Amino acid sequence: MKNMFEKKVYLQRRATLKSKINSGILLFLGNEESPMNYKDNTYHFRQDSTFLYYFGISEPALGAIIDLDEDQVILFGDEMGIDDIVWMGRQKTLEEKSVDAGLTKVLPLAQLDTYLEQYQDKKRHVHFLPPYRSENKIKLARWLDLPVDQLKEKASLSFIKAVVAQRSIKSVEEIKELDRAAAVSADIHLMVMQQAKPGMYERELAAKIQGAALASGGNLAYPVILTVRGEILHNHYHGNQLQEGQLVLNDSGVETALGYAGDLTRTFPVGKKFSAEQKDVYDIVLNAYTHGKNMLAPGVRYLDVHLASCKMLAQGLKDIGLMKGNIDDAVQSGAHAMFFQCGTGHMMGLDVHDMEDLGEQYVGYTDELTKNTTQFGLKSLRLGKALEAGYVLTVEPGVYIIPELIDRWKAANQFTEFINYDKLEQFRNFSGIRVEDDFLVTENGSRMLGKHLALTTDEIESIRSGAY
């Protein structure tokens, strides 16, 4: 299984980036191995996504610079020593990997310090991206003589914006990887739907997902969310036993060997059929999903996709008696966030929340459309800006019944003109439902990535009828 694109891809990516920034040094820091409980027992290594995008080498302890003034690119890293070879086996040399990435100059990692000192002495501007790993924060603070708590604000805005603009538009090669990630993820979701049964523990299904992700040649794009407590948005606890009458929410996705993510969610009954209430709420979520995905097109603001989906949810909830009053007013005030506390989607690519490390205000919003709200629910929308052809994103509306939120808002008499609290008490232990797929924005609209995975209650019940 290939783990790098063709050399020309990296050469072109770096050439494009160089054309967007006028002068100075662009500094790229790869990630280090991260110990779990002692130095040599490490977590699964994952390269920094921006480093991976421009250099393609998934190996720890690397750095690189693009010198815009002298038109040179240097990779910094060390070749394997004999101890590394004894423990890890002979692999491609760093020199060989650099050739694959279209690089001609490789220097020992220690020389990166020397080069950065020279740039500092000559008053040359070193552009860097906001670090998220502690070891890279320490390095940057030492190299650039900056307090750690100032690194984020001192990061180069022109560098951030150039990377975001470039990485946001997915190339043909990237789309193939994202299609594959979504398709493999769909296969795994289908397997879970077919094998889940009453009496199993969530961890058994989570283990099947992780095993299938590894077997695909990649890994998980993010920790598995497999739960009968679907109202907990990012629930990574897997200790519950599945019981007849409950719903299983499976939010999981595969990362390909090249690092591209899939991110799908389906909700299905532990038994063979949805209850009448479950089916009603599921159809409300599915209608919001369908409405949202049908809006995707260049020039459409995702903020408007989100608000339209929220109105679809609110109308459906009104139809079954959980909400009341004017739906437009309810959504404008944020009353619908009793049931939908997050955003309808986010950008995707090398990161499941693409480029979140570079700042949501640059990835999901623009100078013209800033996120200046503290409204519960809307403040969690990661993507609001107008869409462009080449964007890849998720559409994932949901309904989540959170008992603690009911109690808090009810005690404060909050949104009583829009929420039917008496009826809501009957749904107190309902849990949650989410439906999610990945989409590519095209010149004329959009298309779903991967392959079709059972969406309707009829499709899901058909699969569940043959399960266990």
C-alpha positions in Angstrom: 0.0 0.0 0.0 1.5 3.3 -1.1 2.3 5.9 1.7 3.2 8.9 -0.5 1.9 10.5 -3.6 4.0 11.0 -6.7 7.0 13.3 -6.4 5.4 15.9 -8.7 2.5 16.4 -6.2 4.8 17.6 -3.4 6.8 19.7 -5.8 3.7 21.4 -7.1 2.3 22.0 -3.6 5.5 23.7 -2.4 5.7 25.8 -5.6 2.1 27.0 -5.1 2.8 27.9 -1.4 6.0 29.8 -2.4 4.0 31.9 -4.8 1.6 33.1 -2.0 4.1 34.5 0.5 6.6 37.2 -0.6 9.7 36.7 1.6 11.2 35.1 4.7 11.5 31.6 6.0 8.7 29.1 6.2 9.3 26.7 9.1 7.6 23.3 9.2 7.8 21.1 12.3 7.0 17.4 12.1 5.7 15.6 15.1 7.7 13.5 17.6 7.0 10.1 19.1 4.8 10.6 22.2 5.3 8.3 25.1 2.3 6.7 26.8 3.9 5.8 30.1 7.6 5.6 29.5 9.9 6.8 26.7 9.9 3.7 24.4 6.3 2.8 24.8 4.7 5.3 22.5 1.3 6.1 21.2 0.6 5.4 17.5 2.7 8.0 15.6 0.8 10.5 13.4 2.7 13.0 11.4 1.7 16.7 11.4 -0.8 17.1 8.6 0.7 20.3 7.1 4.1 18.6 7.1 2.5 15.6 5.5 0.8 17.8 2.9 3.9 19.5 1.7 6.6 16.8 2.3 4.8 13.5 2.5 7.2 11.8 4.9 5.5 10.1 7.8 8.5 9.8 10.2 9.1 11.3 13.6 11.7 14.0 14.4 11.7 16.0 11.2 11.8 19.6 10.3 11.9 21.6 7.1 12.3 25.1 5.9 11.4 26.8 2.6 13.7 29.8 2.2 11.6 32.2 0.0 14.5 34.6 -0.6 17.2 32.1 -1.6 14.7 29.7 -3.2 15.8 26.6 -1.4 14.1 23.8 0.5 15.9 21.9 3.3 14.7 18.8 5.1 16.2 18.3 8.6 16.3 14.8 10.1 18.6 11.9 11.1 19.2 8.6 9.4 18.5 5.4 11.3 21.4 4.3 13.5 22.4 0.7 14.1 20.2 0.6 17.3 17.2 1.8 15.3 17.9 -0.9 12.7 18.2 -3.6 15.3 14.9 -2.7 16.9 12.9 -1.5 13.9 14.5 -3.2 11.0 16.0 -1.6 7.9 13.6 0.8 6.2 13.9 3.3 3.4 16.5 5.8 4.3 15.6 9.4 4.9 17.6 10.3 1.8 15.5 7.9 -0.3 12.3 9.3 1.2 13.4 12.8 0.5 14.0 11.9 -3.2 10.4 10.6 -3.3 9.2 14.0 -2.0 11.3 15.9 -4.6 13.8 17.2 -2.1 17.5 17.5 -2.9 19.0 18.8 0.4 18.9 16.9 3.7 20.8 17.9 6.8 21.0 16.5 10.3 18.2 17.6 12.6 20.6 19.4 15.0 21.5 21.8 12.2 18.0 23.3 12.2 19.0 25.2 15.4 22.0 26.6 13.6 20.0 27.7 10.6 17.3 29.4 12.7 20.0 31.2 14.7 21.5 32.6 11.5 18.1 33.8 10.3 17.5 35.5 13.6 20.9 37.1 13.6 20.2 38.5 10.1 16.8 39.7 11.1 15.1 37.5 8.6 11.4 36.8 9.3 10.7 33.2 10.3 7.1 32.3 9.5 5.6 29.5 11.7 2.2 27.9 12.2 0.5 27.7 15.6 2.0 24.7 17.4 -0.3 22.2 19.2 2.2 19.7 20.5 4.0 20.5 23.7 7.5 19.5 22.4 7.1 21.8 19.3 6.0 24.6 21.6 9.1 24.2 23.6 11.4 24.1 20.5 9.8 27.2 19.0 10.0 29.1 22.3 13.7 28.3 22.6 14.6 29.0 19.0 12.6 32.2 18.6 13.1 33.5 22.2 9.4 33.8 22.8 7.2 32.9 25.8 5.2 29.7 25.2 1.9 31.5 25.8 2.7 34.0 23.0 3.4 31.5 20.3 -0.2 31.3 19.1 -0.5 35.1 18.7 2.9 35.3 17.1 2.2 32.7 14.4 2.4 34.0 10.9 -1.1 35.0 9.6 0.0 35.1 6.0 1.4 31.5 6.4 -1.8 30.3 8.0 -4.0 31.8 5.4 -1.9 30.5 2.5 -2.0 27.0 3.9 -5.7 27.1 4.6 -6.5 28.4 1.1 -4.4 25.7 -0.5 -5.4 22.7 1.6 -9.1 23.6 1.4 -9.3 22.8 -2.3 -8.8 19.1 -2.7 -6.9 17.8 -5.7 -7.9 14.8 -7.8 -5.4 12.6 -5.9 -6.8 13.7 -2.6 -10.4 13.1 -3.6 -9.5 9.5 -4.6 -8.1 9.0 -1.0 -11.2 10.7 0.6 -13.5 8.5 -1.6 -11.6 5.4 -0.4 -11.7 6.5 3.2 -15.5 7.1 3.1 -16.1 3.8 1.2 -14.1 1.7 3.6 -15.8 3.5 6.5 -19.2 2.7 5.0 -18.2 -1.0 4.8 -17.3 -1.0 8.4 -20.5 0.7 9.5 -22.5 -1.9 7.5 -20.6 -4.7 9.3 -21.4 -3.2 12.7 -25.1 -2.9 11.8 -25.1 -6.6 10.8 -23.3 -7.9 13.9 -24.6 -5.8 16.8 -27.1 -7.6 19.0 -28.6 -7.4 22.5 -26.3 -8.5 25.2 -23.1 -7.3 23.5 -21.0 -4.6 25.0 -20.2 -1.4 23.2 -16.5 -2.3 23.5 -17.0 -5.4 21.4 -18.3 -3.4 18.5 -15.7 -0.7 19.0 -13.0 -3.4 18.8 -14.4 -4.7 15.5 -14.3 -1.2 14.1 -10.7 -0.6 15.1 -9.6 -4.1 13.8 -11.3 -3.4 10.4 -9.6 0.0 10.2 -6.2 -1.6 10.7 -7.0 -4.4 8.3 -7.8 -1.8 5.6 -4.2 -0.7 5.6 -4.9 2.5 7.5 -6.1 3.3 10.9 -8.9 5.1 12.8 -9.3 8.8 11.8 -10.4 9.5 15.4 -11.4 7.6 18.5 -14.5 5.5 17.9 -17.8 6.9 19.2 -19.9 3.8 19.6 -22.6 4.2 22.2 -26.1 3.7 23.4 -25.8 7.1 25.0 -26.0 9.0 21.8 -26.9 12.2 23.5 -23.3 12.5 24.6 -21.8 14.1 21.5 -18.3 12.7 21.7 -18.8 9.7 23.9 -15.7 7.5 24.0 -16.9 5.3 26.9 -17.6 1.7 25.7 -18.7 -0.1 28.8 -22.5 -0.2 28.3 -24.3 -3.5 27.4 -26.7 -3.2 24.5 -30.3 -3.8 25.4 -33.4 -4.3 23.4 -35.2 -1.0 22.9 -32.0 1.1 22.8 -30.4 2.9 19.9 -26.8 2.5 18.9 -25.0 5.6 17.6 -21.9 4.7 15.6 -19.7 7.7 14.7 -16.4 6.3 13.2 -14.2 6.7 10.2 -11.1 5.3 8.6 -7.9 7.1 7.9 -6.1 5.9 4.8 -2.4 5.1 4.8 -1.8 8.5 3.2 -3.6 10.2 6.1 -7.0 11.1 4.6 -10.1 10.8 6.8 -13.6 9.3 6.6 -16.2 10.5 9.0 -19.6 8.7 9.0 -22.4 8.4 11.5 -25.4 6.0 11.6 -27.9 5.3 14.3 -29.7 2.0 14.5 -31.8 0.0 16.9 -30.3 -2.6 19.2 -33.2 -4.8 18.2 -34.6 -5.4 14.8 -36.9 -2.4 14.6 -37.1 1.2 15.7 -39.9 2.1 18.1 -42.5 4.6 16.8 -40.9 7.5 18.7 -37.5 6.5 17.5 -38.7 6.4 13.9 -40.4 9.8 14.2 -37.2 11.5 15.5 -35.0 9.6 13.1 -37.1 10.8 10.2 -36.8 14.4 11.5 -33.0 14.1 11.5 -33.0 12.5 8.1 -35.1 15.3 6.6 -32.7 17.9 8.0 -29.8 15.9 6.6 -31.4 15.6 3.1 -32.3 19.3 3.1 -28.8 20.3 4.1 -26.9 18.1 1.6 -29.2 19.3 -1.2 -28.2 22.9 -0.5 -24.4 22.2 -1.0 -23.1 24.2 -4.0 -20.3 26.8 -4.7 -21.3 30.2 -3.3 -23.7 28.9 -0.6 -22.7 29.8 2.9 -22.5 26.8 5.2 -24.0 29.0 7.9 -27.2 29.1 5.8 -27.0 25.3 5.4 -26.8 25.0 9.1 -29.7 27.4 9.9 -31.9 25.7 7.3 -31.1 22.3 8.8 -31.9 23.7 12.2 -35.3 25.0 11.0 -36.1 21.6 9.5 -35.3 20.0 12.8 -37.4 22.5 14.7 -40.3 22.1 12.4 -40.2 18.3 12.8 -39.9 18.6 16.6 -42.9 21.0 16.5 -44.9 18.4 14.5 -44.4 15.8 17.2 -45.1 18.3 20.0 -41.7 18.9 21.5 -41.4 22.5 20.2 -44.0 25.2 19.6 -44.4 28.7 18.4 -42.8 30.4 15.4 -40.0 28.2 14.1 -37.9 31.1 12.6 -38.0 32.9 15.9 -37.2 29.7 17.8 -34.0 29.1 15.7 -33.0 32.8 15.7 -33.2 32.8 19.5 -31.4 29.5 19.9 -34.2 27.5 21.4 -33.7 24.6 19.1 -30.3 24.0 20.8 -32.2 22.1 23.5 -32.1 19.4 20.9 -29.2 20.3 18.6 -26.2 21.7 20.5 -23.6 21.6 17.8 -22.9 22.5 14.2 -24.2 20.7 11.0 -20.8 20.0 9.7 -17.1 20.8 9.3 -14.3 20.7 6.7 -12.5 17.4 6.2 -9.2 16.2 4.6 -6.0 15.1 6.2 -7.7 15.9 9.5 -11.2 14.8 10.4 -11.7 18.4 11.4 -9.5 19.8 8.7 -6.8 22.2 9.8 -8.4 22.8 13.1 -4.9 23.4 14.5 -4.6 26.5 12.3 -7.6 28.2 13.8 -11.3 27.9 13.2 -11.6 31.6 12.3 -9.4 31.0 9.3 -10.6 27.5 8.2 -14.3 27.9 8.7 -14.8 31.6 8.5 -13.4 34.6 6.7 -12.6 38.3 7.4 -16.0 39.1 5.9 -17.9 36.4 7.8 -16.5 36.1 11.3 -18.0 33.9 14.1 -18.9 36.6 16.6 -21.6 34.8 18.6 -21.7 33.2 22.0 -25.1 31.7 21.4 -25.3 28.1 22.7 -25.3 25.7 19.7 -24.4 28.3 17.1 -21.0 29.0 18.7 -20.1 25.3 18.0 -20.6 25.6 14.2 -17.0 25.0 12.9 -17.9 26.0 9.3 -19.9 29.0 8.2 -18.2 30.5 5.1 -19.3 30.3 1.5 -18.4 27.0 -0.1 -16.1 26.5 -3.1 -15.7 23.7 -5.6 -13.1 21.3 -4.2 -14.2 21.6 -0.5 -14.8 18.4 1.3 -17.1 18.6 4.3 -19.6 16.7 6.4 -23.4 17.1 6.8 -24.4 15.7 10.2 -27.5 17.0 11.9 -28.8 15.3 15.0 -31.3 15.4 17.9 -29.8 14.9 21.4 -32.0 14.7 24.5 -29.8 15.7 27.4 -31.5 15.4 30.8 -29.2 17.9 32.5 -29.9 20.5 29.9 -33.7 19.9 30.3 -33.4 20.4 34.0 -31.3 23.6 33.7 -33.4 25.3 31.1 -36.7 24.3 32.7 -35.6 25.6 36.1 -34.7 28.9 34.5 -38.0 29.1 32.5 -35.9 29.4 29.4 -37.6 29.4 26.0 -40.9 28.3 27.4 -42.6 29.9 24.4 -40.8 27.5 22.1 -40.2 24.3 24.1 -42.9 22.0 25.4 -41.3 20.9 28.6 -44.2 18.6 29.7 -44.0 16.6 26.4 -40.2 16.7 26.6 -40.2 14.9 29.9 -41.6 11.8 28.1 -38.5 11.8 26.0 -36.1 12.3 28.9 -34.3 9.0 28.4 -34.5 9.0 24.6 -30.7 9.4 24.0 -29.7 10.8 20.6 -29.7 10.3 16.8 -27.2 11.5 14.3 -26.8 10.9 10.5 -23.6 11.9 8.8 -21.9 11.6 5.4 -19.0 13.2 3.6 -19.5 15.4 0.6 -17.3 17.0 -2.1 -18.5 20.4 -3.4 -18.4 20.3 -7.2 -18.7 23.0 -9.9 -22.5 22.5 -10.1 -23.5 21.2 -6.6 -22.0 18.3 -4.7 -21.6 14.6 -4.5 -21.4 12.2 -1.6 -18.0 10.5 -1.2 -17.6 6.8 -0.8 -20.7 4.6 -1.3 -24.3 4.5 -0.2 -24.8 3.3 3.3 -28.3 2.5 4.6 -30.0 5.8 5.4 -33.8 5.3 5.8 -35.4 3.5 8.7 -36.7 0.9 6.2 -33.1 0.3 4.9 -31.7 0.0 8.4 -34.5 -2.3 9.6 -33.9 -4.5 6.5 -30.3 -4.9 7.6 -31.2 -5.4 11.2 -33.8 -8.1 10.3 -31.0 -10.3 9.1 -28.7 -9.5 12.0 -27.8 -11.9 14.8 
